[in-house]
């Protein structure tokens, strides 16, 4: 990837009357939508059926899912390095094939060990690798407008929330939970295999273009990367900004994953039913859209560290609201807060690494940070499930975790933007 030596020719790119980066934005966003079968909000619809069929307790099912997610996260640096070496176009096809097979595998599980292996594949190829590949290809085509386009791309989360929980419940109701998994895997293949092979393109410089569709600058060849400060993974790791964002984004996924994984149960213990919990997914989606678009523009204009601190306070408010809600109106307020945080996470995680550390080693940097981001999702569901099994309430763990986002909010304000000497 780094050693581009000749301009490639693409009849599709040449035929379009507009910058091909907008096509990349569309197909990259579609890629993150289609990781839906591996998303916690989809898996959560299956949890009660898995517990009943496999005879596993809620805490142990949470642990199985968590360990699978943690193990998957440890493999993501490999995906990141392969993306840097071979490009997103080749990798997306392999990743999509793996996600479809993982969904099919889920339909055959008979015990905890099989569930662990299938969930490991599901999370690695979907929530981990397909997300990394899709976000990476978008980031390669934009610099000045990166916050805006990642805000638009972040609509993948609310779109997925609008589609997959209801589609999954429909499939389970008509065909059973096992055949539902098979159908979801087939859908991923049907949509993403042709899209990935024909429409994903790696970098604009490979086609004689510049990021954002800018006119070629006089002098240097358009094959060289546009002028930006590029950091290696080792260099990035030596900055405070790398670690505060890595910890903050991991905290968001840990807490949000726990809340979403146990969404049905959280609503039931507060006196509300499954239907209300499913409607809440739509509220989350709506406010995630608002947050996506707003945060994309804000990241282009204001300090990412200040915005991170405000997001941590918003996450703390979400954690308080889930413990006090008792009416559908309050539940939907909680869902709105959760949607705002989810939207911010999606845009910030897709934008900040390229914003601070450049595009050249973006795959390796994102692969490393996603160990925490994906791995942290393993902790939230298990911690909440353990709390419910041992204390009959989610409150002890949720209340205890409140100190984490509050602490990060303070530290984020003290960290400075990284600069090379």
N, C-alpha and C positions, 0 to 999 in steps of 0.2 A: 504493500500500500504506500509506503513512504517513498519508494523509488519509482515514480512515474516517469517513463521515458518517451512516450509517444501519445499523441492525441487520438482518442478513439472516435469512430464515427458512429452515430446513431440516427437512423432515418426518422425514428419517432421524435427524438429531441429536436432535430432539424426541422421537422414538419410543423411543430407547435408554434403558434404565434405569440406565446408567452413563455416565461422562464420555467424550466422543467422542475425547479425546486418546489413549485406549488403542487405538482404531481407527486413528488416525493413526500411532501407534507400529507397529502391525502392517503397515500398507500402506507406510509409509516404509521399514521393514526389508525388506519384499518388494522394494521398488524397488532397494535396494542389493544384494540377492541377484541380481536379474535383470540387473544390469550385468555378470554373470558372463562373457558372451562377450568382453568387453573387458578382463577381468582378465589379468594377466601369467600366472597359473597355468593359464589356458585357452589363451592364445596359445602358451605353452611346449610344449603337446602338439602343436601344428602345426609347430614350428620345423624339425624334421628333415625333414618332408615339403616345406616351403617351400624349404629349402636344396637338397634333391635335385631338385625340379621346376623351380625357377627358376634353378639353377646359381649361387647366391650363396654366398660364404664365410660362416662363422659370424660373423666379426667384422663383415662388411658387413651381414649380416642384423640383427645387434645394433644397428649404426649406423642402419639404416633404421628399425627399431622405435624407437630412442632419439630420432631427429630428429622422427619423427611424434609421439611423446609430448611432446617439448619444444614443438613448434609448437602442439599442442593446448592445452597449459597456458597459452600466451600469449593464447589466446582466451577463457579462463575468466572473466576479469573482466567480459566482456560478458554471459555467462550470469548472473553474480552480480547485476549491475545490473538485468537483465531480471526476475530473480526478485523483487528488491526492488520493482520497478515493477508487474509484472503478477501476481505470486503464483506459488506452486508448482503449483497446479492446472492453469493454462494451460500453464505451461512443461513440465510432466512429459509432456504429450501430444506436444508438438513434439520433445522430446528422445528419447522412446521411438521415434517415427517415424524419427528420424535414426539411432538405434542399429540398428534392424532393417535399414534400407537399407545401412548400413555393413557389417553382417554379410553381407548378400547380395553386396555389392561385393567383399568378400574372396574369394568363391568364383570370381571372374572374373579375378583378377590374373594377369598373365603375365610381369612383370618387376619390377625393383627400384623403378622410378618408380611403377608402378601399386600395388605393395605399400605404398609410402610413403603415397600418397594415401588408400588404403583404411584403413590403420592409423591415419592422422591422424583420419579421420572416426570410426573405431571408438573411439579413446581419448577424443576430444573429447565425443562424445555419451554414451559409457558411463561409463568410469572417472572422467571429469571431471564432465560436466554432470548425469548421472542421480544420481551420488553427491551432488553439491552440492544438487540440488533435494530429494532424499529426506531428507538430514540436516537441511536447512534447515526443512522443514515440521515435523519432529519437535521441533526446538529451539523453534519458535514456540509450541508447546502446553504446554511444561513449563519451569519455572524451579527450584523447590525440589527436584524429583525428577530434574533433568536428568542427573545422573551415573548414576543408576540406570537410567533409560530408555535412555540412550545405551549403557550396558553391555548391555542387552537387545538394542538395535538392532545392536550390534556383532556379534551372533551371525550377522549376514548373511555375514560373512567365512567362518567355519567351515562354515556351511550351503552357501555357494558352493563351498568346497573339497571338501565331501563330494559335491556333485552334479556340477559341471561338468567336472573332469578325467576322471572315469569316464564320464560321458555323452558327452563329446567323443571319447574313445577308442572307445567303442561305436559312435558314428556314423561315425567314420573307418573302423573295421574292417568295417562293413556297407555303407557307401555311398561311401566315399572322402572325402578331406579337403575337396574343394570342396563337395560336397553337404552335408557336415557343417556348413559355415558357413551355408548356406541354411537348414538346419533350425534352427540356433540363433537366427537372426534371426526366423524364424517363431514360435518359442517366446516370444521377448521380446514380440512384438506380441500374441500370443494372451493372455498373462497381463497385461501392464501397460497396454495401451490402455484396457480397461474399468475396471481398478482405478484408474488415474490420473484418468480422467474423472469417475467416479461417487463415489469415496471420498476423494480428496485434498481437503482444505479448508485455507485459508490460515492464518488466525489465530483463536484462540478469541474475541477481542474482537469480531470481525465477526458473531458469532452470540450476543452477549450473555453470553458465558462468560468465565471468567478462567483463566489458566494453572494447571495442576495440578488443575483442577476445584474450586478454592477458591470459597467463597461470595463474592458481590459485596461489596466494602467499602462502607460508608456514605459518602455524599458524591459523589465523582467518578463520572462515567458509566463503565460497564464498557467503553465503546468506546475509552477511552484505554488506552494500554499500561500494564500493571502496573508499579508503581514499581520502577525499576531504573536503573542508571547506563548510559546509552547513549553510545557513542563513535562518532564518524565514522571513516572509514578513515584520514584524515589525522591525526587525534588519536591513534589506535591506533599508527600508525607511529612516533610520537615516544616510545614507551615501550620499555624494554629487554625487557620480557616478550614483547611482540609478536615481536621479532626472535629471541630465544632459542628460543621455541617454533616459529617458522617455520623456523629453521635445523635444529632438532632433528627435527621431523617430516619435513622434507625429507631429512635424513640417513637416517632410518629407511626411507623409501620407496626411496631410492637403493640402499641395501645390500640390503634385502629383495627388491626387484625384480630385482637382479642375481642373487641366490641362487635365486630362484624361476624366472627366465627360463632359467637354465642347470641347473635341478634334475636333469634326466635325465643330462646330461653330468657334473655334479659327482659323482653317485653312481657313474657308470661309471668315472671316473678313480680312485675310491677302491675299486674292485674289486667294486662292487655293480651290479645290473642295473636295467632299466626297471621291473620289477614292484615291487622294493623302493622305488624312487623314488615310484611311484604310491601305495604303502601309506603312505609318509611323509607324503603330502598329508593322509591321514586323521588321522595323529598330530598334524600341525600344526593341523588343524581342532579336534580334541579339546581341545588345550591352549589354543587360542585362545578356546574357549568358557569355560574356567576363568578365563582372563585377563580376558575381557570382563566377566563378572559380578563378579569381584573388583574390577577397576579401577573399574567404575562406582560401586560403593559407596565405595571409597577416595577418589575424587575429590569425593564429597559431604562427606567428613569431614576430609581432610588436604590439606596444601599440594600443589598441582599441580607446583610447582617441585621439591620433594623427590621426588615420584613420578617426575618426568621424569629426574632424576639417576640414580635406581635403574634405570630402564628403559635408560638409556644403558650402564650397566654390564652389564646383561643382554644387550644387543645385542653388546657386545664379547665376551662369553663365547660367544655364538652363532658369531661370526666365527672364534674360535679352534677351536671344536669341529668345524666343517666341514672344517678342514684336517688334523685328526688322526684322524677317524673311520675305522675299518677293518673294523668288524663291523656287522651289522644292528642290534644293541643300541645301539651307539654312534651309529649313524645315526638311530635313533629318538629318542635323547637330544638330538641336534642338532635334529631336527624339533620336539621338545617345546619347546626353547628358542626356536626360531623362532616357534612358535605363540604362546608367551607374549608375545613382542615384538609380533607382528602384532595380537594382541588389544588390547594397551595402545595401540598406534597408533590403531586404529579408534575406541576410546572417547575418547581424549585429543583427537584431531583434531575429533571431533564435539561435544565438550563445552567445551573451554577457551576458544574464541573468544566464545561467548555468555556464558560464566561471567565473563570479564574485561571484555567490551566491549558486552554487551547485545544485544537482538534487532533494534533499529530499523534498523541498517545492516549486519546480519549477512550478507546476500547479497554486498554489496560487499567486506566484510572477508574472507569466506571465498573469494570469487573471486580476490582478490589473493594470499592465502596459498597457494592451490592452484596458482599459477604455479610456486612452489617445490616443493610437495608432489608434483604431477603431473610437473613438468618434471624433477625429480631422478630419477624413474624412468627417464629416458632415459640417464642417465649410468652407472648401475650395470650394466645388461646389456652396454653397449658396452665399458666398462672391463674387465669380466671376459672378454668374448669376445676382446678385443685381447690380453689377458694370455695366454689359451690359445693363440691363433694365433702369437704371437711367442715365448713362452717355454715353451710346451707344458705350462703349469701355471697354475692360478688363484691360487696362493699369493702371488706378488709383489704383486698389486693388493689382495687381501684383507688381507694383512699391513700394507701401506702405509696402508690406510684405517682401521686400528685406532685411530690417534691421534685421529680425528675424534670418535667417541662419548665417548672418555675425556676429551677437552677440554671437550666440551659438558656432561658430568656435573659438572665442577668449576664452570663458569660458572653453571650453573643454580642452584647453591646460593647464589650471590652476588647473584642478581637478586631484586628485591622486587616484590610485587604492585603493579600499576599503580593509581594513585588520581588522580582529578581534583583540581586545586587549588581 
